[in-house]
Amino acid sequence: MPNVDSASARSWSIDWTNTLFLAGYHLLLFALLPVYLVRQTPSSELIWWTVGGIAVCLMAITMGYHRLYAHKTFTTHPVIESVLVFFGTLATEGSVFSWSHDHRLHHRHVDTELDPYSAPDGFWHSHMLWMFKKRPEPNQRVIHDLMARPALRLHHNFYGYWMVLVNLIFFGTVWAFTGDILGAFVLGTLLRMFIVHHCTWFINSLAHMWGSQPYSTEHTAVNNFILAFLTFGEGYHNYHHTFAGDYRNGIRWYQFDPPKYIIWFLSKVGLTKNLKKVNKITIKRKLVAADRFLMVERLRELSFSFDHEGWISRVEESAASLTNNLNVLKTASDKYQKMKHTGNEEVEALKVRINDVRTSIENEMDEWKAMCHLILESPESRLAVALA
């Protein structure tokens, strides 16, 4: 495999294999679906098989291709890994090598000309047109860890055969259980593939265009809970691009992120290990930094007369104080974790110190949130009075 990691990876020559396959199955679906629906109503069994196929494909892509292979946020039992590769192949989005390679480049060069599906190049480019462009074989340096796996090399080298075989198995299974050969092809294969593909592609397009940026404005990735449902948990994309090494995408228990729940559950029964998780203090520091940036930008944009520099200094000082206390808490907490089993006086003093710092942070955080609400959410008319 050639070592290519440059703008040449964005060649404008057409990849005829991808173009004919993607355009072909879209046209075939658009032609056959109306014919099928006019002829008959899909059975409940066929609908359930189609929905189930969509679910397992999206789960395999998000949990397997994305979090296991592209980001290595956990390790898992070979049986679980085999299941993820099987259904990831059914999703028809490329081999583990090619998918992980492009995604790692995306994170390494996000929003630049070296990003394979750069959002600044437009919705359709990031959504699907980038796949119509011929690109070189995956760069060995980017996926050297995956290339060391013989099974994954076999999967990559014969991916086309595996993809056809796995889809034939699923098609045959749906046909056998429903007795509907046309339905198994149109809904169970073409429609399933269409929905899985576009839901995955939404992560590259809409998840960089439509939503909020609570953790970082250094990239175009956004959080959008609607996309979380469409993409099986990948909608909290601003968090993911800020903390790509976390096995979670939605960090709140109520945020829809099926892979998060499954990875966590499997860890409790010994089938997943080494779960990578960003600690709460680090997340809070990033939130403070993002809020500070947004507030300073808003203050600089205001046109009415007030003490611009004074208020900006106030924001900067509050952010610095809060960040410093969070750093102190992180250092003290790490030290406590190492010493807590010794039970000496220093440990007890450390516990008191940690509680004091937490109380201070809570008070500062309340003031910080009030400042954020005032500056970021208030209309200019109210701000003009408040900042005067």
N, C-alpha and C positions, 0 to 999 in steps of 0.2 A: 504493500500500500504506500502511495507517495506521501511525503511529508509536506502537505500543503495547508497553510493557515494564513491566507492573504486574500486580497480583493479578488483574486482569480476565482475564489470559491463562489463568487457572485456572477459567474459568466452568464451572458445573455443568450448563449446557444440553447436551443430547445432540447429538453429531455423528452424524447418521443415516447419512451416507455411509460413514464408517469403521465404525460399529456394524454396519450391514447387511452390509458387505463382509466384515469379520473374522468375525462370527458366522456369516454365510452359508457361507463356504468351510470353516469348521471343521465345521459340521453336515453339509455335503455330503461332506466327507472321511470323517467318522465313519460316514456312511450307505453310501457307495460302496466304501470300502476292504474291509470284510468281504465284501461281495458279490463284488468282484473276486477276492479271495484264495480264496473258496470255488469260484469258477468255474475258476480257472486259477492256475498257478504263474508268477510273473514270470520272464521270460527273463533270462539273464545280461546281454544287451545292454541291456535296459530298466533293470536295476539299476545298471549302469555309467553310463548316461545320467542317471539320477536322482541318483546320488552325485556325478557330475561337475557337474551343474547346481547342486547344493547347494554344492559347493566353490567354483565360480566366483562364485556370488552372495555367499557370505560373504567371499571375497577382495575383491570389488568394494566391498562395504560397508566393510570394515575398512581396506583400503588406499586406496580412492578417497573415498567419502563422508566417512569419519572422518579419516584422517591427511592426505589431500591437501586436501580442501575445508574441513572443520570446523576443523582445526588448522593447516593450511598448513605442514606439517613438511618438505615437499619440493616440487619442481616437476618436471614431466615432459613428455615429448614429446606433441604433440597426438594422435598415433595411440594411445599408451598411455592417454591421458586419455579418448579416445573409447571404447576398450574397457571401461574402468572404468565410465563412465557407462552404457554399453549393459547390462552385466551388473548394475550397481547398479539400473537400471530393472527388469530381470528379477526382482530380489529383491522388488520391490513394497513398498518402504518409504517411498515419497514422493519428491518431487523433491530435487535437490541443495540447493535453497534451504531447503525446509521441514526437511529432515533436519539440515542444518548449523545452521540457526537455533535449533532446539530443543536441539541438543547444546551450542552455545555458551552458551545460557541456563543449561543444566544445570551447566556448569563455572563460570559467573559467579556463580550463586546456589545452588550445591550444598547440598542438605539443607535448604533454606528453602522458604517458601511460593511463591517465584518460580521454583523449580526445577520444570520441567514434569513430571519423573518422580522426584520426591523420595522417597528410600528411607524416611525416617521416617514417611511416610504409609502404609507397609505394603507387603508383598510384591506383592499383586495390583495395587495402584495403580501401583507403579513398573514392574511387569512388562508390563501391558497396559491396565488400566482407564483410565489417563490419556488414551489415544487415543480413548476413547469420549466424551470431553468436547469440546464445540465450542470452538475457539480462534480468535482473529483471524488475519488474514494475517500472514506474517513481518514483523517490524520491520525497516525499511530500514537503520536504524543498526547493527543487529547483523550484517547480511550485505552491507554496502555494497560490499565488495570483490568479492563474487561477483556482485552485481547489475550490476556494470560489464562483465560478460562477456555479449555478445549471445547466444552459443550456450546458455549456462546459463539466460538469460531465456526463450529459446525452449523449452528443456526444461521449465521450470517452468510456463509459460503453457499448454502443451499436454501436460502430464504424463500425464493420463488416457489420451489417445490413444496416446502413446508406450508406456505401460505395457501396454495391451491389445495393441498391435502386436508388441512384443518378446516377450511371452508366447505369442502366436499363432505367431510364428516358431519359438520353441523347441519348442512343442507339435508343430507340423508337422514339424520336423526329427526329433524323437524318434519320431513316428508313421512317418515315411518310412523310418527306419533299423531300426525294430523290427517294423513291420507290425501293431502292437498299438494301436489307437486308444483303447480304454478305458484301457489301461495308461499310455499317454502322457498321458492326462488325470488319472487318479487318482494315479499315482506321479510321473510326470514334471512335473506341474503342481501338484496339490493337496498331495501329501505333501512335495514339494520346498519349496513355499512355507511349509508348516507348520513344517518343521524349521528353515529359514532364519530365519523370524520368531522362533520361540521361542529359538533360539540367540542371536540378536541381543538379544532382550529380556532374556535372562539377564544381560547386561552391566549393564543398568539395575537389575535386581532382586538376583539372587544375588551379583553382584560388588560389592554394597554391604552384604552381610549375612553371607557365609560365607567366612572366610579370615583371613589375617594382615595386620597393618599395620606393616611394617618401616620405611616411609619417613615416614609421617605419621599422626597420630591426629586431625588437625584436620577430617577429613571421614570419611564412612562407607565410602569405597572400600577394598576389600581385595584382596590377592593370593591367587589360587587356581589352582594348576597344572591341576586338573581342568577348570575353566572355560576355561583357555587352549586346550585341545583342542576343546571344544565350540564355542568362539567364534572359532576360527582366529587365536589369538594375543592375544586381548583380556583374558585372565584375570589379567594382572599389573596390576590396576586401581589398586591403591594407588600404585604407581610412576607410572602414567599421570596420576592426578589430582594428584600432587605435581609432576610434570614433564610437563605436557601438551604442551609444545612439542617434545618429543623424537620423532623418527620411529619409535623403537623402543618396544615395550611390555615385552617381556622383554629385559633388557639383557645377560644372560649368553648366551654362544653356544649353550648347550644348552637354553635356555628356548624352548618351542614358540611360535614367532611367525613364521609364513610370510611376512606382508607385510614384516617386517624383512629377511629374507633376499632377497626379490625386489627390494625397493627398493634394497638395497645392491648386488646383482648388476647391476641395470639402470644404476646409477650408474657401474659399471666399463665399460659399453659406451656411455655417453653418453646414455642414455635417461631418466635421472633426475638432477637436480642440486639444489644448495642443501639438502642433507640437514642437518636440524637435530639436533644431538646434545648432550646435557648432559654436561659433562666429569666425569671420575671424582672430582675433588676436591669439586665441588659436591654430588655424590651422597653422598659420605662425610660431608660436613658435615650433610646432612639426616638421614642415618642416626644420627649422633651425637646430634643434637637430639631425634630420636624416641626413642632409647634413654634419654636423660637424662630425658625426660618420663615414660616408663614406669617407670623405676627410682624416681624421686621419688614417683610415685603409689603404687608398691608399698610403699615405706618408710613412707609416711604411713598406709597401711592396716593395717600390722602392729600387732597388739594387745599383744604381749608387751613387756616392759620392756627397753629398750636406748637408746643415745644417738641418738635420732631426728635431732636437728639436726646432730649431729656427722657422721653418715653422709650426710645430705643435703648438707651442705657439701662433704664429700669427693667426692660425685658431681658437684656443681656445679663444683668446682675442676678436676676431671679433664676434664670436658666443655669448660670454658673454655680450658684449656691445649691440648687436642687441637684444638679449633676454631681457636684462634689460630695453631697451627703449620700447619694446613691452609690458613689464609688467607695465611700467609707463603709457603707452597709455591706457592699459586696466583699470587700477585704475582710471585714469582721466576720461575716457569715462563713466565708471559706475557711478562715482560721478556726472558727468554732466547730465546723464539720470535722476537722482534723484532730481536734483536742477534746471533743465532747465526752469521749469514753474515759478520759483520765480522771475526771471528777475533782480536780483541784480547785483552789481559790481563784486562779486565773480564769478558769472556765466560767465560774459564777460571775466574776466581774465582767467577762466578755458578754454574757447573757444580758446583764444590766445595760451595758453599752449598746448592744444591738437594739434593745427595747427603746432606749432613749432616742437613738437615731431614727428608728421607725416612727416614733411619735413626731419627731421634728419633720420627717419627710411627709407624713400625713397632713400636717398643718400647712407646710409649704405647697403641697400638691393641691390642697383646697384653694389656696390663693392663686396658684398657677391656673387652675381650671377656670376660676372666675375671670382672670385676666384674658385667657383664651376666648372665653365666651364674649367678653366685652369687645375685644379687638376684632375677632374673626367673624362673629355672627351678628353684631349690631349694625343697623343701617347708619349711613354717614351722619344723618341728622342727630341721632342719639350720641354718636361718637364725638361730634363737634362740641356737644355740651359736656360729655364725660371727660374729654381730654383737655378741655380749656383750662 
